[in-house]
Amino acid sequence: MSGFEAAGGSVLGAAGEEEARDTAALLEGVLPRELRPLFDASFVRSHFLYEQFVHRLVLQVVRETGLEDALRDEGSTEDIALRAKLAAASALVPLDWILRSLAARGLLAEPAGQGRGRYRALGPLPVLDPGAVREEQLRSAPTWLASYVLAETVARDYPAFLRGEVAGEDVLFSAKRLRLWIDYFSNDNGLYAVNNRVGAIAADAWLPPSGGIILELGGGLGSGALALLERLETAGRLGEIAGYRFTEFVPAFLRRGEQALRTRYPALSALSAATLDMNRPFAEQGVARGSVALVYAVNTLHVARDLEFTLGEIFQTLAPGGRLVVSECVPSTVRAGASSRPRSGGERWRRPGSWRRASCRTSRACATRRHASLWPPSALPVQGDRSRATETPPRVRRGAR
């Protein structure tokens, strides 16, 4: 039981602080030097807080959908959905994630000898107030609040989604929700910015001294590009890039992303923006083979319909010696007092659990390609496959650990 579960009430106080300090100290000995400031005790505790917040939202959804009653007797995901009168077409995948996350926290039993995938409540589920976690986050690190607003807003519509009364696209991507995504996919959001910062460090390290063209996939609202361009600017390397091709599939995101980049870098003549669908041949969309020095993708490749196809297109796009830099949200195996934690992801949060599958598929696929390396090697385990690329970027290798 973590400090947060032990606290459990309306006032969290110092819950989780010792665990966060221990985990940050553990990461200090694992991560390359340039990454360590990103994962200090404050970040780790905020990470723990957010997990607890999502857990408490899940408990609310369970109560509001009648799932608690449906869990009194053992059943499969399909059985439980039927008892709670949920819509099988939309509910089964997210419900499976909900049940697995509750089981991982010791709230549901998975009867021995029955195989995985059958669940029963061990007793009444706890009633925990998400607001207490939000207040503690506001006190300790308010830059994370955009993530809280998004999660809380989506959670309010989740019961209707599980019952089939509203489509997932309407819950997540209706026009009225655009402001939430702008605030979430931002370098001002403490939860999300770390993805961009890690990616920018790696891209700077791998970009050849001669520069070349950078192709960004799934650039969204532009925060990943801004993080990379700002890092290159600080290093005095902006003039090295022959082109920065910012691409995005969603037109509204593309327009806003390009606007953010041109506002910040009005004199950057190397910048261009265009629609690109990673599920179609790149050459048909104006990206010539062997033309790119670095392909950059932050929280993007996990939504590829056919990852092998998309990676094949990427590697055909790379010039000799070119690199693919991928920064993805994946479960970490490094945690003091580790316990299982819920994860959602996949097709814009509609396929929970696929972050882990995507990370493993990407690892295995990249390990077979001559241009690809995984860095830092300890951060991306390859499940079911012992092969792992472990080369370290040239400008990080010396004195990195």
Secondary structure by P-SEA (a helix, b strand, c coil): cccccccccccccccaaaaaaaaaaaaaacccccccccccaaaaaaaaaaaaaaaaaaaaaaaaacccccccccccaaaaaaaacccccccaaaaaaaaaaaaaaccccccccccccbbbbccccccccaaaaaaaaaaccccaaaaaaaaaaaaaaaaaaaacccccccccccccaaaaaaaaacccccccaaaaaaaaaaaaaaccccccbbbbccccccaaaaaaaaaaaaacccccccbbbbbbccaaaaaaaaaaaaaaccccccbbbbbbbccccccccccccccccbbbbcccccccccaaaaaaaaaaaccccbbbbbbbbccccccccccbbbbbbccccccccaaaaaaaaaaaaaaaccccccccccccccccccccccccccccccccc
